[in-house]
Amino acid sequence: MYKLRLLKPLTAVVAMLLFSVTSPTLASELCSLVETNTDFSAYQGQTISEIRFIRNDVFDLQQPNTYWFHRFANRTHMITTEATLQEDVLFKVGEPLDADSLAETERLLRTRRYLRKVEVRVTHQCPDQHVVVTVSSWDNWSLLPKISASREGGESRSTFGLAEDNLFGSGNKINLDYEHDSERTSYLVNFSSPNMFGSHWGLNTRYADKSDGESYLIAVEKPFYRLNAPRSFALTLDQDSQDINEYLLGDEANEFQKQKRFFDIQGGLKVSAANNWVQRVFVGATHNEVKFQDTPDTLFGTPVQRNLSQFWLAWQYLESDYRQMFNIYQFNRVEDINLGWQADVKLAYLAPMLGADDQGWQLTASAYKATELNADNYLLTSASASQLEQADLSQSLLKSHLLWIHKFDPQQSLVGQLTYQYGNDLFRDERLSLGGDTGLRAFPLYYQTGERLALATMEYRYYSNLSIAQIFDVGYATFADMGRTWGDNPDLPGSSGDQTLYGIGAGIRLLSSHSSRGTMIHIDLTKAYGGDDDLSGFEWRVLAKQSF
């Protein structure tokens, strides 16, 4: 009888140990699949029993028109590791499920360029109010070689480089560049990590050794990576030199070297919040010094050097109302568009103790709002204002932009844009410009420059289902642009143009759909109206951009 009494608790202990080993498997077998279109807020508060990861390679080899290079790319690509994905997950096993955390995790992962597509879903309902959450990801091709060579006007230029945006599947980025032309030779190395060890601290470093000077960047940041993050911090040290060209009607008229020394330290704090909005305050100090030097092609002098070092205080309001949309700025991929208000105000004191040329103040403010007018019409508006006051300087700059999108159907849309900018006493190297990729696509870069700018565009877009070997998604566009600037550059002879310019064009858009850079190649046939007689014919233009 005594032995029997000892045996019963021993048997119970053994049974408990066996159950603890086998219960996850048994529990998993008892879980039922959840429909993918289910409203996940229905599972709000249920316990997360497991987080699963489904990692997909760059190319789907089951798709038609799959070739040897797709298989080669998958074999040579190191897929994003589960640990890297886990570092960006904003919820944990054992916690109550929060539908907003699932959505925030999905948006955060979509900002990682090495991922092409991300889905975070409740996939299984388990006993006792438990659920399984699955994070599915599809990789981008992240190894990007860069080779170019050209010769024009008796001068040669060559560039060789290699960039890896997902080093060993870790989400870290490194690139090496070599560039040589008639004026300089430079070597560049850059390393960045968006989320070091799951801490949400980011690191970005760059060093360039140029024949005419050195350039480096060190930036450490812990941003407000989610709506209710309590605090942020950033430290940036940047020293750079680059040649700046000034233009008259698209032709280079003057050149000088711009040297920048920049140091900024700042901290942010969440001060109030509700379910879908937050207010934050920031405080910081900035050393901002800009100098200029002559180059062999300096014909009309250089701008006056300046130092705008400052202490500053800022306020931010952010309302979170994100929607997953398509065909807004890009196409054939999910875009997270915030329909809530976003506003920032910053007041700075120009401090001689930090190196500023003189005492003064600077006030900047900005606001952004996207509105869904109805199921087929969207309006995205933004505005900003800046006022800088010193003893011998009173500078202002106002900017406004309106983007209207009308969707005829999932494959066709009409897009209109209006831009107006007004400046007063702008720095010589920061004047407003039109031409090329800054608007007026039928005209060369910097065709007009000034202190005021107006631009209107209308564009018809067609998003086709055509994919070239899973490398490029194909879209088409026709467009008409109209715009002009006001205000000649007093430091350059002649005029930058004082007439309204028009341009029309049609072209193809090639989206690098499986690349971490997401570059969109614009191939356009354009015709300019107004300006020089040299622009009277049709011209082909090729640009690489990040938007349609």
Secondary structure, 3 states (H helix, E strand, C coil): CHHHHHHHHHHHHHHHHHHHHHHHHHHHHHCEECCCCCCHHHHCCCEEEEEEEEEECCCCCCCCCCCHHHHHHHHHCCCCCHHHHHHCCCCCCCCECCHHHHHHHHHHHHCCCCEEEEEEEEEEEECCCEEEEEEEEEECECEEEEEEEEEECCEEEEEEEEEECCHHHCCCEEEEEEEECCCCEEEEEEEEECCHHHCCCEEEEEEEEECCEEEEEEEEEECCCCCCCCEEEEEEEEEEEEEEEEEECCEEEEEEEEEEEEEEEEEEEEEEECCCEEEEEEEEEEEEEEEEEECCCCCCCCCCCEECCEEEEEEEEEECCEEEECCCCCCCCCEEEECCCEEEEEEEEECHHHCCCCCEEEEEEEEEEEEEEECCEEEEEEEEEEEEEECCEEEEEEEEEEEEEEEEECCEEEEEEEEEEEEECCCHHHCEEECHHHCCCCCCCCCEEECEEEEEEEEEEEEEEEEECCCEEEEEEEEEEEEEEECCCCCCCCCCCCCCEEEEEEEEEEEECCECCCCEEEEEEEEEECCCHHHCCEEEEEEEECCC
